[in-house]
Amino acid sequence: MRIIDLIEKKKQGFSHTKEELAFFINGVVRGEIPDYQISAWLMAVCFQGMNDRELADMTELMARSGDMTDLSSLGETTVDKHSTGGVGDKTTPIVAPLVAALGGTVAKMSGRGLGFTGGTVDKLESIPDFQTEIPMHDFFAIVKKHGVCVVGQSGNLTPADKKLYALRDVTATVNSIPLIASSIMSKKLAAGAKSIVLDVKVGGGAFMKEIHEAENLAEKMVAIGKANGRNMKAVLSNMNIPLGHAVGNALEIKEVISVLNGKGSSDLTEISLVLASQMLSLALHEPVEIMREQCEKALFDGAALQKFREMVSAQGGDVSYIDHPEKFPTAAFLHEIKAESHGYISHMDTETIGKTATMLGAGREKKGDIIDMTAGIILIKKTGDAVQKGETLAVLHTNRKDKIKDAETMFRNALSCSETQPEREALVYKIL
């Protein structure tokens, strides 16, 4: 078998056998196929696509290219959630303890942020002493005792995906539905959960800008999961507007605590309830409507907050910050952005708002950058809100005084205003 034959076959639009895909993935991991030939194959896939059988086979092979986490000792209620990423997306620290409080088992590996989308691991590490790098035996012990543990991804998780993604990033082949689907789902399969709920973000602050693109991606990922024996659901949710009011690591954890206290923003609370009820429905084989009722009760009677406290304590974090979020340090400079006229906010360029937070220090421009946990933005007004001249639109939090002027300009450019109130956008478009 030769890689040049596989490139030619895919270029002509034919599908690969599992044996051919195994040859390719093994060659990628072992370094036996040069980068230029891998890149040629990726470009062929970008143009010709892959059928569902091919995609399921390739994703399984990618998952098995490195460590596979065996969660079978935790029973049949293991459930994972994956978000395709967005601005202000802080649902994992809410839904993980909420699901665990109601009998689900959340043994979760999450990633760090790169660019304008934040990473769950970074956010949790804004809690003093919180540990996201935990030996596997301790990880299992915490999950068995508390039903939940959220850690960083293993160093040898899906090495095939790491290699392919690095090449996709520099060969303009990132924007391919089969390649995106296999990349995401290979990590989810390797993480071992029996049930998986996907939060596929749609809109200006997401990778998928259009609903039909997001639906296509969601359908592919659900099919991959089912073909590999997983219980699957996908939620298509709105990312034309930042989620919640906080953008930035410690700021977002403080908002998480508000939601767990039953006092959070309506959009963040609602999407958390949707995701948690879908996760529990899959894990416990109960109707979604019943799980929704139980989720609402657990969120508002303190059960979810108590489980979050347990998780933080078990992972070494200082629980006093959960009980007294005012203890979180604040950036040296807080700059209010004031409205220059009356009207309504008709649109927010969510990606630009995320990039503004990154400029302030809340995100990474490149891998290895140090994040300022105190930096970010508090959004006072969002799409649909009425604004009076002189009212505060947002507060910038930063230790980079020299960036405030440019950040304000960038933020203002991200807003559109109108004299009439815009129609309210749906928070959840569809559930597959």
C-alpha positions as CSV (number, residue, x, y, z in Angstrom):
1,M,0.0,0.0,0.0
2,R,1.3,3.5,-0.9
3,I,0.2,6.9,0.3
4,I,0.3,8.3,-3.2
5,D,-2.3,5.8,-4.2
6,L,-4.5,6.9,-1.3
7,I,-4.1,10.5,-2.3
8,E,-5.1,9.7,-5.9
9,K,-8.1,7.7,-4.8
10,K,-9.4,10.4,-2.6
11,K,-8.7,13.1,-5.3
12,Q,-10.9,11.1,-7.6
13,G,-13.7,11.1,-5.1
14,F,-13.6,7.4,-4.1
15,S,-13.9,6.2,-0.5
16,H,-11.2,4.5,1.5
17,T,-11.4,1.1,3.2
18,K,-10.8,0.8,6.9
19,E,-7.4,-0.9,6.1
20,E,-6.4,2.0,3.9
21,L,-7.3,4.5,6.7
22,A,-5.4,2.4,9.2
23,F,-2.4,2.6,7.0
24,F,-2.7,6.3,6.7
25,I,-3.3,7.0,10.4
26,N,-0.5,4.7,11.5
27,G,1.9,6.3,9.0
28,V,1.0,9.8,10.4
29,V,1.6,8.8,14.0
30,R,4.9,7.0,13.3
31,G,6.2,9.8,11.1
32,E,6.5,7.5,8.1
33,I,4.4,9.7,5.8
34,P,6.0,13.1,5.0
35,D,4.0,16.3,5.8
36,Y,3.6,17.3,2.1
37,Q,1.8,14.0,1.3
38,I,-0.4,14.2,4.4
39,S,-1.2,17.8,3.4
40,A,-2.1,16.6,-0.1
41,W,-4.5,14.0,1.3
42,L,-6.1,16.6,3.6
43,M,-6.7,18.9,0.7
44,A,-8.3,16.0,-1.3
45,V,-10.6,15.4,1.6
46,C,-11.4,19.1,1.8
47,F,-12.7,19.0,-1.8
48,Q,-14.2,15.5,-2.0
49,G,-15.4,14.8,1.6
50,M,-15.9,11.5,3.3
51,N,-19.0,9.2,3.6
52,D,-20.4,8.3,7.0
53,R,-18.7,4.8,7.1
54,E,-15.3,6.3,6.2
55,L,-15.7,9.0,8.8
56,A,-16.6,6.6,11.6
57,D,-13.7,4.3,10.8
58,M,-11.2,7.2,10.6
59,T,-12.4,8.7,13.8
60,E,-12.1,5.4,15.7
61,L,-8.6,4.9,14.3
62,M,-7.6,8.4,15.4
63,A,-9.1,7.8,18.9
64,R,-7.1,4.6,19.2
65,S,-3.8,6.2,18.0
66,G,-3.0,7.1,21.6
67,D,-4.3,6.6,25.1
68,M,-7.9,5.4,25.5
69,T,-9.5,6.1,28.8
70,D,-11.5,3.1,30.1
71,L,-14.4,4.4,32.2
72,S,-16.2,1.1,32.4
73,S,-15.4,0.8,36.1
74,L,-17.6,3.9,36.7
75,G,-20.7,2.2,35.4
76,E,-23.1,3.1,32.6
77,T,-24.0,6.6,33.7
78,T,-20.8,8.3,32.4
79,V,-21.6,11.3,30.3
80,D,-19.6,14.0,28.6
81,K,-20.3,17.4,27.0
82,H,-18.4,19.1,24.3
83,S,-18.8,22.7,23.1
84,T,-17.4,23.7,19.7
85,G,-16.4,27.0,21.4
86,G,-17.6,30.5,21.9
87,V,-17.3,33.8,23.7
88,G,-18.3,33.7,27.3
89,D,-19.1,29.9,27.1
90,K,-18.7,28.8,30.7
91,T,-21.3,26.0,30.8
92,T,-19.0,23.1,31.8
93,P,-18.4,24.3,35.4
94,I,-22.1,24.6,35.7
95,V,-23.4,21.5,34.0
96,A,-20.8,19.1,35.3
97,P,-21.7,19.5,39.0
98,L,-25.4,19.9,38.2
99,V,-25.4,16.5,36.3
100,A,-23.4,14.8,39.1
101,A,-25.8,16.1,41.7
102,L,-28.6,14.2,40.0
103,G,-26.9,10.9,39.5
104,G,-24.8,11.3,36.3
105,T,-21.1,10.6,36.2
106,V,-18.9,13.3,34.7
107,A,-15.3,12.2,34.3
108,K,-14.3,15.0,31.9
109,M,-11.2,16.0,30.1
110,S,-11.3,19.6,28.8
111,G,-9.0,21.9,26.9
112,R,-7.3,25.2,27.2
113,G,-8.2,28.3,25.2
114,L,-6.5,29.6,22.1
115,G,-7.6,32.8,20.4
116,F,-10.9,34.4,21.2
117,T,-12.6,31.2,22.6
118,G,-11.9,30.5,26.2
119,G,-10.8,27.1,27.6
120,T,-12.5,25.4,30.6
121,V,-9.2,24.4,32.1
122,D,-8.0,28.0,32.2
123,K,-11.2,29.2,33.8
124,L,-11.1,26.6,36.5
125,E,-7.4,27.3,37.2
126,S,-8.4,30.9,38.1
127,I,-9.7,29.3,41.4
128,P,-6.6,29.4,43.6
129,D,-4.8,26.0,43.9
130,F,-7.4,24.2,41.7
131,Q,-5.5,21.3,40.1
132,T,-6.3,20.2,36.5
133,E,-3.3,17.9,36.1
134,I,-4.1,14.9,38.3
135,P,-2.8,11.3,38.2
136,M,-5.2,8.9,36.7
137,H,-5.8,6.9,39.8
138,D,-6.7,10.1,41.7
139,F,-9.0,11.1,38.9
140,F,-10.9,7.9,39.2
141,A,-11.0,8.1,42.9
142,I,-12.5,11.6,42.8
143,V,-15.1,10.6,40.3
144,K,-16.1,7.5,42.3
145,K,-16.5,9.6,45.5
146,H,-18.1,12.8,44.1
147,G,-19.4,11.8,40.7
148,V,-17.5,14.6,38.9
149,C,-13.9,15.6,38.1
150,V,-12.7,18.0,35.3
151,V,-9.1,17.8,34.2
152,G,-6.9,18.8,31.3
153,Q,-6.4,16.5,28.4
154,S,-3.9,13.6,28.5
155,G,-0.5,14.3,26.9
156,N,-0.9,11.2,24.6
157,L,-4.6,11.7,23.7
158,T,-5.2,11.3,20.0
159,P,-1.7,12.0,18.7
160,A,-3.0,11.4,15.2
161,D,-5.3,14.4,15.6
162,K,-2.5,16.6,17.0
163,K,-0.4,16.0,13.9
164,L,-3.3,16.4,11.4
165,Y,-4.6,19.5,13.1
166,A,-1.2,21.2,13.1
167,L,-1.0,20.6,9.3
168,R,-4.6,21.7,8.7
169,D,-3.9,24.9,10.5
170,V,-1.1,25.9,8.0
171,T,-2.7,24.4,4.8
172,A,-6.1,26.1,4.8
173,T,-7.9,22.8,5.4
174,V,-9.3,23.6,8.8
175,N,-12.8,24.4,7.4
176,S,-13.8,20.9,6.3
177,I,-16.8,19.3,8.0
178,P,-15.4,15.7,8.0
179,L,-12.0,16.9,9.3
180,I,-13.6,19.0,12.1
181,A,-16.0,16.2,13.0
182,S,-13.3,13.5,13.2
183,S,-11.0,15.8,15.2
184,I,-13.6,16.6,17.8
185,M,-15.1,13.1,18.0
186,S,-11.7,11.3,18.2
187,K,-11.0,13.1,21.5
188,K,-14.5,12.4,22.8
189,L,-14.2,8.7,22.0
190,A,-10.8,8.5,23.5
191,A,-12.1,10.2,26.7
192,G,-14.4,7.1,27.2
193,A,-17.8,8.4,28.2
194,K,-20.8,6.2,27.3
195,S,-23.0,9.2,26.5
196,I,-22.1,12.5,24.8
197,V,-24.0,15.7,24.3
198,L,-22.5,18.2,21.8
199,D,-23.1,21.9,22.1
200,V,-22.6,23.1,18.5
201,K,-22.3,26.9,18.5
202,V,-23.7,28.8,15.5
203,G,-23.1,32.5,14.6
204,G,-20.5,35.3,14.6
205,G,-18.6,34.1,17.7
206,A,-18.5,30.4,16.5
207,F,-16.5,28.5,14.0
208,M,-19.8,27.6,12.2
209,K,-21.3,30.8,11.0
210,E,-24.5,29.4,9.4
211,I,-27.1,27.1,10.8
212,H,-27.0,24.7,7.8
213,E,-23.2,24.3,8.3
214,A,-23.6,23.6,12.0
215,E,-26.4,21.2,11.4
216,N,-24.3,19.3,8.9
217,L,-21.4,19.1,11.4
218,A,-23.7,18.0,14.2
219,E,-25.2,15.3,12.1
220,K,-21.8,13.9,11.2
221,M,-20.6,13.9,14.8
222,V,-23.8,12.2,16.1
223,A,-23.4,9.6,13.4
224,I,-19.8,9.0,14.3
225,G,-20.7,8.6,18.0
226,K,-23.6,6.2,17.3
227,A,-21.4,4.1,15.0
228,N,-18.9,3.7,17.8
229,G,-21.5,2.7,20.4
230,R,-22.2,6.0,22.1
231,N,-25.5,7.6,23.1
232,M,-25.5,10.9,21.3
233,K,-27.4,14.2,21.3
234,A,-26.4,17.6,19.7
235,V,-27.7,21.0,20.6
236,L,-27.4,23.8,18.1
237,S,-27.1,27.0,20.1
238,N,-26.7,30.8,19.4
239,M,-23.3,32.4,19.4
240,N,-24.3,35.7,17.7
241,I,-24.4,37.1,21.2
242,P,-21.8,36.4,24.0
243,L,-23.1,33.9,26.5
244,G,-23.7,35.5,29.9
245,H,-22.2,38.9,30.9
246,A,-18.6,37.9,31.7
247,V,-15.8,37.3,29.2
248,G,-12.5,36.3,30.9
249,N,-11.4,33.6,33.2
250,A,-11.9,34.7,36.9
251,L,-14.8,36.9,35.8
252,E,-16.5,33.9,34.2
253,I,-16.0,31.7,37.3
254,K,-17.7,34.4,39.4
255,E,-20.6,34.3,37.0
256,V,-20.7,30.5,37.2
257,I,-21.0,30.9,41.0
258,S,-23.9,33.3,40.5
259,V,-25.7,30.8,38.2
260,L,-25.1,28.0,40.8
261,N,-26.6,30.3,43.4
262,G,-29.7,30.7,41.2
263,K,-29.0,34.3,40.4
264,G,-27.2,34.1,37.1
265,S,-28.0,35.6,33.7
266,S,-31.0,34.1,31.9
267,D,-29.3,33.0,28.8
268,L,-26.4,31.2,30.6
269,T,-28.8,29.6,33.0
270,E,-31.1,28.4,30.2
271,I,-28.5,26.8,28.0
272,S,-27.0,25.1,31.1
273,L,-30.4,23.6,31.9
274,V,-30.8,22.5,28.4
275,L,-27.4,20.8,28.2
276,A,-27.7,19.2,31.7
277,S,-31.2,17.8,31.1
278,Q,-30.1,16.3,27.8
279,M,-27.0,14.8,29.4
280,L,-29.0,13.2,32.3
281,S,-31.7,11.9,29.9
282,L,-29.0,10.0,28.0
283,A,-27.1,8.8,31.1
284,L,-30.1,7.8,33.2
285,H,-32.5,6.8,30.3
286,E,-35.2,9.2,31.6
287,P,-37.4,11.6,29.7
288,V,-35.8,15.0,29.1
289,E,-38.8,16.8,30.6
290,I,-38.4,15.0,33.9
291,M,-34.7,15.7,34.0
292,R,-35.3,19.4,33.2
293,E,-37.5,19.7,36.3
294,Q,-34.9,18.0,38.5
295,C,-32.2,20.2,37.0
296,E,-34.1,23.4,37.8
297,K,-34.7,22.2,41.4
298,A,-31.0,21.2,41.9
299,L,-29.9,24.6,40.5
300,F,-32.1,26.6,42.8
301,D,-32.0,24.6,46.0
302,G,-28.2,24.6,46.3
303,A,-27.5,20.9,45.4
304,A,-25.5,21.9,42.3
305,L,-23.6,24.5,44.1
306,Q,-22.7,22.0,46.9
307,K,-21.5,19.5,44.3
308,F,-19.3,22.3,42.7
309,R,-17.8,23.0,46.1
310,E,-17.1,19.3,46.5
311,M,-15.4,19.2,43.1
312,V,-13.3,22.3,43.8
313,S,-12.2,20.9,47.2
314,A,-11.4,17.4,45.8
315,Q,-9.2,19.0,43.1
316,G,-7.3,21.1,45.7
317,G,-9.0,24.4,45.1
318,D,-9.7,27.0,47.7
319,V,-13.4,26.7,48.5
320,S,-13.5,30.0,50.3
321,Y,-13.5,31.7,46.9
322,I,-16.7,29.8,46.0
323,D,-18.3,31.0,49.2
324,H,-16.9,34.5,48.9
325,P,-16.4,35.3,45.2
326,E,-15.4,38.8,46.1
327,K,-12.1,37.3,47.1
328,F,-11.1,36.9,43.5
329,P,-8.4,39.5,42.6
330,T,-9.4,42.4,40.4
331,A,-7.4,43.8,37.5
332,A,-5.6,47.1,38.2
333,F,-7.6,49.0,35.6
334,L,-11.4,49.0,35.2
335,H,-12.5,51.1,32.3
336,E,-16.2,51.9,31.6
337,I,-17.4,52.3,28.0
338,K,-20.3,54.7,27.9
339,A,-23.0,55.0,25.3
340,E,-22.7,57.9,22.9
341,S,-26.4,58.0,21.9
342,H,-29.8,56.7,22.7
343,G,-31.2,53.6,21.0
344,Y,-31.0,49.8,21.1
345,I,-28.1,47.5,20.6
346,S,-29.1,45.7,17.4
347,H,-26.1,43.5,16.8
348,M,-22.9,42.4,18.5
349,D,-19.8,41.1,16.6
350,T,-19.2,38.4,19.1
351,E,-15.8,37.3,17.6
352,T,-14.5,40.9,17.8
353,I,-15.6,41.1,21.5
354,G,-13.7,37.9,22.2
355,K,-10.6,39.4,20.5
356,T,-11.0,42.5,22.6
357,A,-10.8,40.4,25.7
358,T,-7.7,38.7,24.3
359,M,-6.1,42.1,23.8
360,L,-6.8,42.9,27.4
361,G,-4.9,39.7,28.5
362,A,-7.7,37.2,28.9
363,G,-6.7,34.9,26.1
364,R,-3.8,33.5,24.1
365,E,-2.6,34.8,20.7
366,K,-0.4,31.8,20.4
367,K,0.2,28.5,22.3
368,G,2.3,29.1,25.4
369,D,1.1,32.7,26.1
370,I,0.5,33.5,29.7
371,I,-3.1,34.4,30.5
372,D,-4.1,37.2,32.9
373,M,-6.8,35.5,35.0
374,T,-8.2,38.9,36.1
375,A,-8.6,40.4,32.6
376,G,-11.7,40.5,30.5
377,I,-15.0,42.3,29.9
378,I,-18.2,42.6,31.8
379,L,-21.1,43.2,29.4
380,I,-23.7,45.5,30.9
381,K,-25.8,45.8,27.7
382,K,-26.4,43.1,25.1
383,T,-28.2,42.7,21.9
384,G,-31.8,43.9,22.2
385,D,-31.2,46.1,25.2
386,A,-32.3,49.8,25.3
387,V,-29.5,52.2,25.9
388,Q,-29.5,55.8,27.1
389,K,-26.7,58.2,26.2
390,G,-24.1,58.1,29.0
391,E,-25.1,54.6,30.3
392,T,-22.3,52.1,30.7
393,L,-22.2,49.5,27.9
394,A,-19.3,47.4,29.3
395,V,-16.5,47.5,31.8
396,L,-13.0,46.5,30.6
397,H,-10.8,44.7,33.1
398,T,-7.0,44.7,32.4
399,N,-3.5,45.2,33.8
400,R,-2.4,46.5,30.4
401,K,-3.1,50.2,30.7
402,D,-1.6,50.8,27.2
403,K,-4.2,48.6,25.6
404,I,-7.3,50.3,27.0
405,K,-7.8,52.9,24.2
406,D,-7.4,50.4,21.4
407,A,-9.6,47.9,23.2
408,E,-12.4,50.5,23.6
409,T,-12.2,51.3,19.9
410,M,-12.4,47.6,19.0
411,F,-15.3,47.0,21.3
412,R,-17.3,50.0,20.0
413,N,-16.7,48.7,16.4
414,A,-18.3,45.4,17.5
415,L,-21.6,47.0,18.3
416,S,-24.4,48.1,16.0
417,C,-27.2,50.3,17.2
418,S,-30.7,51.1,15.9
419,E,-33.7,53.3,16.8
420,T,-36.0,50.3,17.0
421,Q,-35.7,47.2,19.2
422,P,-34.5,44.2,17.2
423,E,-36.4,40.9,17.3
424,R,-35.1,38.5,20.0
425,E,-33.0,35.7,18.7
426,A,-33.5,32.1,19.7
427,L,-31.0,30.7,22.2
428,V,-31.4,27.1,21.0
429,Y,-32.0,26.5,17.3
430,K,-32.4,22.7,17.2
431,I,-31.7,19.5,19.1
432,L,-30.6,16.5,17.1
